[in-house]
Amino acid sequence: MRKLFVIIALGLTMTASAKKEKGKKVLTPTELVSSLKWSHEAGQKTDVAALDEILVAGDSLYANVQKLVGGMTFYDVKKIAIAETGDTIVAVVDEQGNIRDRYQAFMQYFQAGKAAAILSSDIVNVGKEAVDLKDHFKEIVDLKDPLKSLSLVSTLSTAIKQITNMGKAVKVGLVDNFAAQKSKIRTYIKEADQASGLSDPKLRNLPGVTLSDDVLTKSEQEVTASLEKIKQEEEVTKGGEGIEDMLNALDSL
């Protein structure tokens, strides 16, 4: 009987844990970057050259992460129901639910993904330099002033922690996120280019792509006007230099 109680208790614990994990909110890139902290004030000196170099590098990395995300429009592939007819189309939309140029969306994720990968590598390198500096800190600081030494160690430790968190956020929230969205939009483009129209049923079952259950609803007039507008935009974007090479490059990955 006691063994049965233990099994039941373990089952309840695992179920509760699974529910908690399932209900965990996934942060958007904007939310993830907004949650990052960088305590150092730009221009503030510590009088330890090696530490100041780390902090200046951290200032630059933090600013570049914010700039990358702040200058982006985020896209997704979603189902849109037409209010008057009940028909459903599948299109690329921005965060406000506006139908957007699919080629422009792909191009942005392609370019932003490369920028994020470079940032991720730079953050890792600065993080390694910071850890190495901490290992040799006693050789650099003036141990005759223990309070100042403690303050410097604290500053470096905080920087290491925040640079580490920055690295995780950029790798998972930006590099991986941008790659996933780029691939999703590329799959949509390939299928849409061969479909009879955006209401083609096969666009609701894209290979390897799970569409959100959040279906947008728009009027027929709104959808028609949006599609007419992006048709002209897409013709310009698709004809732009390098876009075909970008699209084809992903096919070989």
C-alpha positions in Angstrom: 0.0 0.0 0.0 2.8 2.4 0.9 4.5 1.6 -2.5 1.2 2.5 -4.2 1.0 5.9 -2.4 4.6 6.6 -3.5 3.8 5.8 -7.1 0.7 8.0 -7.1 2.6 10.8 -5.5 5.4 10.6 -8.1 2.8 10.6 -10.8 1.1 13.7 -9.5 4.4 15.4 -9.1 5.4 14.6 -12.7 2.0 15.7 -14.0 2.2 19.0 -12.1 5.8 19.5 -13.4 4.7 18.8 -17.0 1.8 21.3 -16.8 4.1 23.9 -15.4 6.6 23.4 -18.2 3.8 23.4 -20.8 2.4 26.6 -19.5 5.8 28.3 -19.4 5.7 31.5 -21.5 8.1 31.6 -24.4 9.5 35.1 -24.6 9.6 36.9 -28.0 13.0 38.3 -29.1 11.9 41.8 -28.1 10.8 40.6 -24.6 14.0 38.5 -24.2 16.2 41.4 -25.1 14.2 43.8 -22.9 14.8 41.5 -20.0 18.6 41.6 -20.3 20.5 43.7 -17.8 23.8 45.5 -18.3 24.8 47.4 -15.1 27.8 49.2 -16.4 27.4 52.9 -17.3 29.1 53.8 -20.6 32.2 55.9 -20.0 32.6 54.9 -16.3 36.2 53.9 -15.6 37.6 51.5 -13.0 41.3 52.5 -13.3 42.0 48.8 -14.3 42.7 48.9 -18.0 42.0 45.2 -18.6 38.6 45.5 -16.8 37.7 48.7 -18.6 38.3 47.0 -21.9 35.9 44.2 -20.9 33.3 46.7 -19.8 33.6 48.9 -23.0 33.2 45.7 -25.1 30.2 44.8 -23.1 28.7 48.2 -23.6 29.1 47.8 -27.4 27.7 44.3 -27.5 24.7 45.3 -25.4 24.0 48.3 -27.6 24.3 46.2 -30.7 21.9 43.5 -29.4 19.3 46.2 -28.6 19.8 47.9 -32.0 19.4 44.6 -33.9 16.1 43.7 -32.3 14.9 47.3 -32.1 15.3 47.8 -35.8 13.5 44.6 -36.9 10.0 43.9 -38.0 9.0 40.4 -36.8 7.0 38.1 -39.1 5.1 34.9 -39.0 3.1 32.6 -41.3 -0.5 32.6 -40.2 -4.0 31.5 -41.3 -6.4 34.4 -42.1 -10.1 33.9 -42.2 -12.2 36.1 -44.5 -15.1 37.3 -42.5 -17.8 37.4 -45.2 -17.0 34.1 -46.8 -15.3 32.0 -44.2 -12.6 31.1 -46.7 -9.1 30.8 -45.3 -5.8 32.0 -46.8 -2.3 31.6 -45.5 0.1 34.6 -45.6 3.1 36.2 -44.0 2.1 38.8 -41.5 3.8 41.2 -39.1 3.3 41.6 -35.3 0.2 43.7 -35.9 -1.3 41.1 -38.2 -0.8 43.1 -41.4 -0.2 41.0 -44.5 3.4 41.6 -45.6 5.9 40.9 -48.4 7.1 37.3 -48.0 10.4 37.8 -49.8 11.2 40.9 -47.7 10.4 38.9 -44.6 12.8 36.1 -45.7 15.5 38.6 -46.6 15.3 40.3 -43.2 15.6 37.0 -41.3 18.5 36.0 -43.6 20.5 39.2 -42.9 19.5 39.4 -39.2 20.5 35.8 -38.6 24.0 36.5 -39.9 24.3 39.6 -37.8 23.0 37.7 -34.7 25.5 34.9 -35.3 28.4 37.4 -35.4 27.1 39.0 -32.2 26.9 35.6 -30.6 30.5 34.8 -31.4 31.7 38.2 -30.2 29.8 37.8 -26.9 31.4 34.3 -26.4 34.9 35.8 -27.0 34.4 38.7 -24.6 32.9 36.3 -22.0 36.0 34.1 -22.2 38.3 37.2 -21.9 36.3 38.2 -18.8 36.6 34.8 -17.1 40.3 34.7 -17.9 40.8 38.2 -16.4 39.0 37.0 -13.2 41.4 34.1 -12.9 44.4 36.5 -13.0 42.7 39.3 -11.1 44.9 39.1 -8.0 48.0 39.9 -10.2 46.3 43.1 -11.5 44.5 44.8 -8.6 46.1 46.5 -5.6 45.4 44.2 -2.7 46.5 46.9 -0.3 43.0 48.4 -0.7 40.7 45.5 0.1 37.5 47.5 -0.3 38.4 48.7 -3.7 39.6 45.2 -4.6 36.2 43.7 -3.6 34.4 46.4 -5.6 36.4 45.6 -8.7 35.9 41.8 -8.3 32.1 42.5 -7.8 32.1 44.6 -11.0 33.8 41.9 -13.0 31.7 39.1 -11.6 28.5 41.0 -12.4 29.8 41.7 -16.0 30.6 38.0 -16.5 27.1 37.0 -15.3 25.4 39.5 -17.5 27.6 38.8 -20.6 26.8 35.1 -20.1 23.0 35.8 -20.0 23.4 38.0 -23.0 25.1 35.2 -24.9 22.3 32.7 -24.0 19.6 35.2 -25.1 21.3 35.9 -28.4 21.9 32.2 -29.2 18.5 30.9 -28.3 16.3 34.0 -28.7 17.9 35.5 -31.8 20.2 33.1 -33.8 17.9 30.0 -33.3 14.7 32.0 -33.6 15.7 33.9 -36.7 16.9 30.6 -38.3 13.6 28.9 -37.5 11.5 31.8 -38.9 13.7 32.0 -42.0 13.2 28.3 -42.7 9.4 28.6 -42.0 9.0 31.5 -44.4 11.2 29.8 -47.0 9.0 26.7 -46.9 5.9 28.9 -47.2 7.5 30.7 -50.2 8.3 27.5 -52.0 4.8 26.1 -51.5 3.0 29.4 -52.2 5.0 29.9 -55.5 3.5 26.6 -56.7 0.0 26.9 -55.2 -3.1 27.9 -57.1 -3.6 30.8 -54.7 -3.2 31.7 -51.0 -6.4 29.8 -50.2 -4.9 26.5 -51.6 -5.4 23.8 -48.8 -1.8 22.6 -49.1 -0.6 25.9 -47.6 -2.4 24.9 -44.4 -0.3 21.8 -44.2 3.2 23.0 -44.9 5.8 20.3 -44.6 7.7 20.5 -41.3 5.8 23.7 -40.3 3.2 24.0 -37.5 0.9 27.0 -38.0 -0.3 28.9 -35.0 -3.9 28.1 -33.8 -4.3 31.9 -33.6 -6.3 32.5 -36.8 -6.7 36.1 -37.8 -10.0 37.5 -39.2 -10.1 40.2 -41.8 -12.8 41.6 -44.2 -12.7 40.6 -47.8 -12.0 44.2 -48.8 -9.1 44.4 -46.4 -7.5 41.2 -47.7 -8.0 42.1 -51.3 -6.4 45.5 -50.8 -3.5 44.0 -48.8 -2.8 41.3 -51.4 -2.9 43.9 -54.2 -0.4 46.0 -52.4 2.1 43.3 -51.5 1.9 41.8 -55.1 3.7 45.0 -56.3 6.1 44.9 -53.4 7.0 41.2 -53.9 7.7 41.7 -57.6 10.2 44.4 -56.7 11.8 42.5 -53.8 12.0 39.2 -55.7 13.7 40.9 -58.6 16.2 42.5 -56.2 19.9 41.6 -56.3 20.8 38.5 -54.4 17.3 37.4 -53.2 17.2 34.4 -55.6 20.6 33.3 -54.4 19.5 33.6 -50.8 16.4 31.5 -51.5 18.3 28.9 -53.4 21.1 28.8 -50.8 18.6 27.6 -48.2 17.5 24.7 -50.4 20.9 23.2 -50.2 21.1 23.3 -46.4 
